[in-house]
Amino acid sequence: MNTLNKLKHLLFFTLFLLVSCGSGKAIEYEEGPLVNYEAKNTLASVLDRATEEGKIVFIDMYADWCLPCKVMDADVFGDQATADFMNANFINYKVNGEKGEGPDLVVLFGVEGYPTQLFLDNRGNIIEKNLGSLGIVGFNVLAERALAQAKNLK
């Protein structure tokens, strides 16, 4: 391996360590999370509320150790315009994939990693699913597409 390749590998490894090693501190919001997540602790109760309000469900599947999840919490779900859109159009449900009913939902919806964003109709059928972190624009496109698809299903 030549010197240039060794340097590239060293740079990649250094960047990987910087990105993957979080401080272990929770992300702090200036005013708290802006997306209103459903306080009910079961998907069934969330689906009932979605039926009552005529909305679809957004599930943010995460894990405590997931750095990209924390970045999305701050950058995407902490964005006022995104939060306003999500709060107006969806029943939002944040689920730790490793606790509570999370492991069951991971199996049910075929979640392969974190973060995973799921958009469901009020019967629990997947309308849209994304594995991985998204920025504001990418997430908003996904949410708008899910909303449009849900309207087409009616």
PLY file of the C-alpha trace (Angstrom):
ply
format ascii 1.0
element vertex 154
property float x
property float y
property float z
element edge 153
property int vertex1
property int vertex2
end_header
0.00 0.00 0.00
1.49 3.32 -1.01
1.78 6.35 1.27
-1.19 8.15 -0.25
-3.49 5.18 0.34
-2.22 4.84 3.92
-2.95 8.52 4.49
-6.46 8.15 3.04
-7.15 5.17 5.31
-5.84 7.03 8.36
-7.98 10.07 7.54
-11.08 7.90 7.02
-10.47 6.03 10.29
-10.00 9.30 12.19
-13.20 10.78 10.74
-15.06 7.55 11.50
-13.98 7.69 15.14
-14.96 11.34 15.45
-18.42 10.71 14.00
-19.19 7.43 15.74
-18.00 8.30 19.24
-20.63 10.50 20.84
-20.12 12.21 24.15
-22.87 10.15 25.76
-24.72 13.34 26.68
-28.31 13.79 25.62
-28.92 16.47 23.05
-30.31 19.51 24.77
-32.98 21.58 23.08
-33.24 25.30 23.68
-37.02 25.02 24.08
-37.48 21.25 24.19
-38.33 18.96 21.25
-40.61 20.75 18.83
-42.34 17.68 17.39
-45.14 16.61 19.73
-44.78 12.88 20.29
-47.72 10.80 21.46
-47.48 10.03 25.17
-49.46 6.79 24.89
-47.25 3.77 25.20
-48.73 1.33 22.70
-49.07 1.38 18.96
-52.71 0.28 19.30
-53.59 3.44 21.25
-51.69 5.57 18.74
-53.58 3.97 15.85
-56.87 4.60 17.69
-56.01 8.28 17.99
-55.06 8.41 14.31
-58.47 6.99 13.43
-60.26 9.49 15.69
-58.39 12.46 14.18
-58.29 11.22 10.57
-54.49 11.35 10.45
-51.70 8.96 9.64
-48.99 7.87 12.07
-45.32 8.80 11.99
-43.02 6.52 14.00
-39.47 7.58 14.76
-37.62 4.34 15.63
-34.40 5.04 17.50
-31.93 3.63 20.02
-30.32 5.46 22.94
-26.80 4.88 21.57
-27.63 6.04 18.01
-25.75 9.25 17.16
-27.57 9.84 13.82
-30.86 9.58 15.77
-29.69 12.33 18.12
-28.61 14.48 15.19
-32.04 14.10 13.57
-33.70 14.99 16.89
-31.79 18.25 17.01
-31.57 19.21 13.35
-34.80 17.87 11.84
-37.31 17.42 14.67
-35.99 20.58 16.31
-36.78 22.65 13.19
-39.87 24.81 13.78
-41.30 24.52 10.25
-40.84 20.74 10.17
-42.34 20.37 13.65
-45.36 22.52 12.73
-45.98 20.38 9.62
-45.58 17.11 11.54
-47.78 18.23 14.44
-50.55 19.39 12.08
-50.62 16.34 9.81
-49.51 13.28 11.78
-49.83 11.46 15.06
-46.15 11.32 16.01
-44.83 8.36 18.00
-41.21 7.99 19.13
-40.20 4.39 19.88
-36.98 3.08 21.36
-36.42 -0.09 19.34
-34.69 -1.77 22.28
-37.19 -1.10 25.09
-40.86 -1.59 25.87
-42.84 -2.60 22.81
-39.94 -1.47 20.59
-38.46 -4.94 19.94
-41.89 -6.22 18.86
-42.33 -3.28 16.48
-38.82 -3.83 15.10
-39.86 -7.36 14.10
-43.35 -6.35 12.94
-42.08 -3.60 10.62
-38.77 -5.21 9.59
-36.61 -2.46 11.08
-32.98 -3.19 10.18
-31.24 -0.26 11.85
-31.58 3.15 13.42
-32.91 5.64 12.81
-35.88 4.30 10.86
-38.82 6.48 9.93
-42.19 4.81 9.38
-45.43 6.32 8.13
-48.49 4.14 8.75
-52.16 4.33 7.91
-54.61 4.05 10.80
-54.67 0.23 10.45
-50.90 -0.05 10.85
-50.00 -0.62 7.19
-46.72 0.93 6.04
-47.17 3.84 3.64
-43.51 4.94 3.63
-40.39 3.59 5.31
-36.85 4.95 5.43
-33.75 3.47 7.03
-31.11 5.99 7.97
-30.65 9.59 8.87
-32.17 12.35 6.77
-31.69 16.08 6.70
-34.56 18.54 6.87
-35.22 18.59 3.13
-35.04 14.82 2.69
-37.26 14.18 5.69
-39.84 16.75 4.58
-39.98 15.20 1.11
-40.55 11.77 2.71
-43.31 13.12 5.00
-45.06 14.98 2.18
-44.91 11.87 -0.04
-46.43 9.77 2.78
-49.21 12.30 3.25
-49.95 12.39 -0.49
-50.00 8.58 -0.69
-52.36 8.39 2.29
-54.78 10.79 0.57
-54.64 8.66 -2.59
-55.55 5.54 -0.57
-58.82 7.06 0.68
0 1
1 2
2 3
3 4
4 5
5 6
6 7
7 8
8 9
9 10
10 11
11 12
12 13
13 14
14 15
15 16
16 17
17 18
18 19
19 20
20 21
21 22
22 23
23 24
24 25
25 26
26 27
27 28
28 29
29 30
30 31
31 32
32 33
33 34
34 35
35 36
36 37
37 38
38 39
39 40
40 41
41 42
42 43
43 44
44 45
45 46
46 47
47 48
48 49
49 50
50 51
51 52
52 53
53 54
54 55
55 56
56 57
57 58
58 59
59 60
60 61
61 62
62 63
63 64
64 65
65 66
66 67
67 68
68 69
69 70
70 71
71 72
72 73
73 74
74 75
75 76
76 77
77 78
78 79
79 80
80 81
81 82
82 83
83 84
84 85
85 86
86 87
87 88
88 89
89 90
90 91
91 92
92 93
93 94
94 95
95 96
96 97
97 98
98 99
99 100
100 101
101 102
102 103
103 104
104 105
105 106
106 107
107 108
108 109
109 110
110 111
111 112
112 113
113 114
114 115
115 116
116 117
117 118
118 119
119 120
120 121
121 122
122 123
123 124
124 125
125 126
126 127
127 128
128 129
129 130
130 131
131 132
132 133
133 134
134 135
135 136
136 137
137 138
138 139
139 140
140 141
141 142
142 143
143 144
144 145
145 146
146 147
147 148
148 149
149 150
150 151
151 152
152 153
